[in-house]
Structures are given as structure tokens and as C-alpha cells.
């Protein structure tokens, strides 16, 4: 894990294998911690908050821009690493890392625009103003489907605002998040400003909810876990940003451009092997164009190639793990 500027093992010494979902081969191991490790990261982030929040947005933005430049310079190697642990096609992984770099640059600039307001007063001798200030430590729990994009979006926003971060990436794709931390470290970001913990999800989330230093939690994942966080936050008044699972019907009316919609439908359905929050789950097509839509869609389906993500000709890689594969198979059988 990465805590207080150092790469360290879990307090328990426990480690967990990381598998390539295309082959199920073990490609490495990472530390696998508990609540105690998350507490240690929160302590580090809390200590670092005072100094980091007092930097100007221009100073904080300099670290984020430097990280963005470093990511862009090494995007090919980073994309291959993400393919190894997520299975997604290399073209998608490369694009995801480029967007991650863009996010760090974007929030480096947005930090300079955290404007306040002057509000008219009903009293002549009073002036009312609002100012925006960093809130403290932000806990960021992210999913495996976009292992670079999900952390980059939340970490960069928090850091640009002057908050410190404790990130808990998915145990299925931990190395991608650790690489982001590495680039921030190499950019010179102060100790404790960014921390990455890998381990049991529920105890770490409870630590984030229970510690008053953690003023906000950003979560990308299932609706079930999102409900658990909302219930916990109602007890502690922790702020939340939740991006949960989608339920996405596509309604196709008879006045559409059938060719364009059929092409877009296939692209949206099979992006990242369908493992996207907003991926279409079903298509409800007007009877007048049903046959025409299917006729246009089939050739696009036939051109899709399933394979190993490292092959540039691959359009569809594997599902993230055997459990997800079994789940999708059960859905298909139920549908039949």
C-alpha cells in the first residue's frame, strides 16, 4: 500500500494475488489490509491536511499538472498494466489513461476557480460573502471497471480543492491506482496528501465513516454498498458522492436514423465488455423499425472480435472474474 509517502505492507502482513482475467494467471501480489491500515492512512492524511490546504491553488495545481505530464509520457506502459489486471482491450486502456491525465490537468485549473460570492445585504453597514474552503480528508472507494479513470476523477477533484485523500481501489485492479499514486509521488506531492489502501471493503468503509477527520466519501460501485454508506453517513453526517449501478433501457422510436443508432447501440453495449454503469441493458424498439434495426445491427455485431486485451484487434475482453462470468451466464439462461 502507499501510506504517508511510503510503499508499505499491511500491518497483518497479509497479501493477495492479482489475476489476469483473460488467463486467470497470477500476475502479482499486493498487500491486503484491514481497518487498522485504513486508520493509519487517515492519520497520515489528517496530519498532511493542514499544510496542503494552506497551499495556494496554483501551488497545488503544479503537482497535479506534473502528474498529468508524467502519465502522458508513460501511457503505453500504463495501458499494458491495466490490460493485465482488468482485461479490457488495449485501445480502451490507453484512452482511459489519457483521460486520467486530462482529469488531473482539468482539476489543477479548476482549483483556481473555486470562487466565492458577494451577497446583497438588507443592512447598509453589513457585507455578506461566501468563501470556499477545503473540508478535510476525503475517502475515495472505487470500482474495477475503470481502474484509472475512477480514482483520477475523484482524487484530482479533492486534491485540487485542497483536501487530502485516502483511496481504496478495488482488490481486482489495485496496481493501476498504485501507479497513479506513484506518479503523484514522483511529482513531489507532500507526504500523506495521497494514500492508497487495499483490503477488506466493509471495515475500511466503516473506518472512513467513523473517523471525524474524513469529511466526505466518494464511492463508485454497487447500489447495495451505496445504500450501506448512506445509512452509515446518516449516523455521522459524512458527506457523500455516490455513483451507483445503472438500469438502462434504450428506447428506439421510428423517427431515428436507424443505421446510426444501430452502430451506436452495439458500441455502447459492448464497451469494456459491457461492464459500464450506463451500459444499455435492454432495447425497446418500435415495431415499425424493429426488423430494420436488427438488420443494421447484426453486421456490427459480427465484426466484434473477442480476445486477449493486449491484441490491438480485440474489441471485447474477458469479464473481470469467474463470479461475474457465472452471473452473466445465469442471466442469459434466465432470459432464454
N, C-alpha and C positions, 0 to 999 in steps of 0.2 A: 504494500500500500504506500501511499505518499502522504505523510503527515509532518507538518511543521518543517517543510523544506527538505525532508529526507525520505528515501525509499526504505521501508522497514517491513518486518514480518508482523503477523498478528501476535497479540500477546499470548495466545494459546499455542502458537507455533503451527497451527493447522494450515494446510494448503489444499487447494482444489484444482483438479485438472481442467484445462480448457481444450475443447474438442473442435475439430474441423467438421462442421455439419455435413459437408459433402462426402466425407470418407469415414467419419466418426473416429478418426485417429486423434490421439492426444498430441497437441501441438505445443503444450507448455503447461506451467503451473503458476498459480498466483496465491498470495496469502488470502486466507479466508477467515475473517474475524467475527467478533460478536459485538454486543452493545458496548463493552468496555473499550473497544477500539474506536467506535464512533464517539464515545465520550472524550477520548483522548484527542480526536480530531476537532471536536467542538471546543475543547480547551485551547487548542492552538489557534483556531480561527478567532476565538474571542480575544485572545491576547493580541493578535495581529490587527484587530479591527480599529483600535484607536489610531494607530499610525496610518493605516491605509485610508481610513475615512477622512483624515486630515490632509491628504494629498489633494492637489487641485485636479479637476477633471482632465486637464492637459497632461499632467504627470501620469495619472492612471492610464489615460489613453495611449501613452507612449509604450507601455508594457504590452497592451493588447495589440497594438499595431505591429510591434516587433514579433509577437507570437504569430500573427497572421502571415507576415512575410516569411517566417521560418517554415510554417506549414506549407505554403505555396511552393517553396523551394524543394520540399521533400515529398510532394504529393503522391508521386508514383510509388514510393516505398510504403507510405502510409496506406494507400489504397490496397496494396497487396496484403498488408497485415489485416486490414478489415475484412477482406475477402476470406482470409484463412479462418477467422473466428465467426463470421456471420453468414458466409456462403453466398452473399449477393454478388451479381456479376461485376466484373472489374470496372465497366463503364459507369455503373451506378455508384460504386465505391469511390471512384475518382471524382465524380461530380459532387458527392456528399462532402468530401474533404475540402473541395474548393468552396462550397457554400459555408462550411465551418469557418474557413479563413475569412470569408466575407463577413460573417457574423461578428467576429472579433473586431474587424475594421469598422463595421457599422456602429457597434456599441462604444467603440473608442471615440467616435464622433458624437454619438447621442448623449454621452455623459456631459459634453459641453453645452447641451441644450436642455438641461433639466431646469427650465425656467420656473420662477415663482410668479405671483400675481400681485397687483395692487388693486384693492377693492374699495369702491367709494364708501365713505362713512357718513352716517347721518349727523355726526358731530364735527364742527369745524376744527376743533383742536385735537382730533384723533386721526391717526393714519392706520389703515389695516393692510397688512401684507401677508402673503404666504411664501414660505420658502420650502424647498425640497431637500431632505437630508437622508443619508444612508440609515437604514433601520437596524443593522446589526449583522449577525451571522445568517446566511441563507442555506438551508439544506436542500440539495437537489438530488432527487431519485429518478433515474432514467431507465428507459426500456432498451431492449436489444435490437429492435428493428432498424433504428438509425443511430448506431453507437457513436458516431462523430457529431452528427447534427444536433441530436437531443441535448447532450451536455453543453456543446458550444453555445447554443441559443440561450440557455439559462445561465450558465457560468458567466458568459460575456456580459449579459444584461446586469447581473448582480455586481460584477466587478466594476463595470463602467459607472454604476451608481455609487460606488464607494463601499459596498458590502463585501464581506469575506464569505468564503464558500466551503461547505463540506459536501462533496459529491459522492453519491453511492450509485455507480453504474450497475448494469445487470451482470450477474456472475457468468453469463454466457458470452459476453463480449467485453471483458474488463480491460483488455490490453489497449483498445482504442482510446478509452478515457485516460488511461495512464500515459499514453503518448501525448495527449493534449496537455496534461499536467507537465510532462517533460518539456514541451516547447515553452510553456509559461515560465517554468523554472529556468530554462536556458535564456529566456528574455530578461531574467534578473528580477522577477517578481519577488517581493519580500517574503520571508519565511512565514508560514501559517496562513497566508492570504488565500491559497487554494490547497485543499486537502482532498484526497481520494481514498475512500474506504470500500472494501469489498467484503461481503459477508451476508449473514442472515438478515433478510429484508425486514421482518417484523420487529425484532429487537432494535435494529438501527433506527427504524422509523419512530419507534416509541421513545428512543433517546432524543431524537430531534423534537418530538412533541413535548417532552417533559422538561427539557432544558430551556429556561427563560432567555438565554442568550440567542437561541435560534428564533428569530422573529418571523421567519417566513419559510415555508416549504414549497418547492416546485416539484410536481410529480407528473411523470408521463408513464401511463400503464393502464391496468385494467380498471373497470368500473368498480369491481368488488373492493380492490385495495383503496381506490379513491373514496369510497364510502367510509371505510375504516379510518382514513385520515381525517375526513370531515367530522366524524364522531369524536375523534381524539382532539381535534382542533377546537371543537365546541367547549371542551373542558379547559383548554389552556389559552384560548383566544389567539392561537397561532394563525397568521395569515396563510392563505393557500392560493396556489395557481395549479389547476388540475387540467390535464389533457388526457381524457379517458378514451376507452374503446368506442368505436363508431358503430352505427347501424344504418347502412347506407343504401337505400333503394335508388335506382335510377329510373326516372320517368321519361319515356321517349314518346313524344307527340308526333302526329302525322305531318307537321309543317317543318320538320327539321331537314337539314342536309344529311341524308341517310349515310352517304359514303363517309363524310367527315365524322359523324357521330360513331359509326361502327369502328372506325380506326381508333378514335379516342377511347372508346369503351374497352377495347382489348388492351390498349396501353395502360389504362387506369386499373384494370382488373389484375393484370399480371406484374405490375411494377413491384419490385422487391418480393417476388414470389407471392404476391397478394397480401404480404404482411405489412399493411399500412392502415392506420386508424381510419382513414377516409376511403379505403378501397371499396368499390361497389360490391355489394353482397348479392343483389338480385336486380334483374332488369324487367321492368313492366313496360311492355311495348304495345302501342296502339295497333289494333287488329289490321288496320289498313296498310301498315308498313311492316308488319311482323316478318313476312316472308322475305321482303326486300332487305330488311336489316340483317337477317340471318345469312342471306346470300352474300352480302357485303362483308360480314364479319368472318365467315369461315376462312377465306384466303389469308386474312391477317393472323388467324389462329394457327393455320398450317405452317406459316413461316417462322413461328416461335420455336426456338431451339432450347431444349433442356440440357444442362451440362454443368461442368465444374465452373465456378465463378471466375477462375483465372484465365479461362479461354475467352478471348475477345469476341468470339462468335456466339457465346452463350447469352440467351435472353432471360432464362429462368434458372435460378439456382435451387438449392435444397431448402426445405423448411428448416427452422433453427435447431430442432431436436426431434428425437423419436416420439416424444409425448405429443408434440404438435402434429406430427405426421399421423399418429393414431387418431387424433381428434378430427382432423380433416377427413380421414378415411371414414370415420363414423358418420360425419355429416353427409358425405356422399351416399353411403349406404342407406341412411335415413331418407335422403331425398329420393333415391330410387324406389 
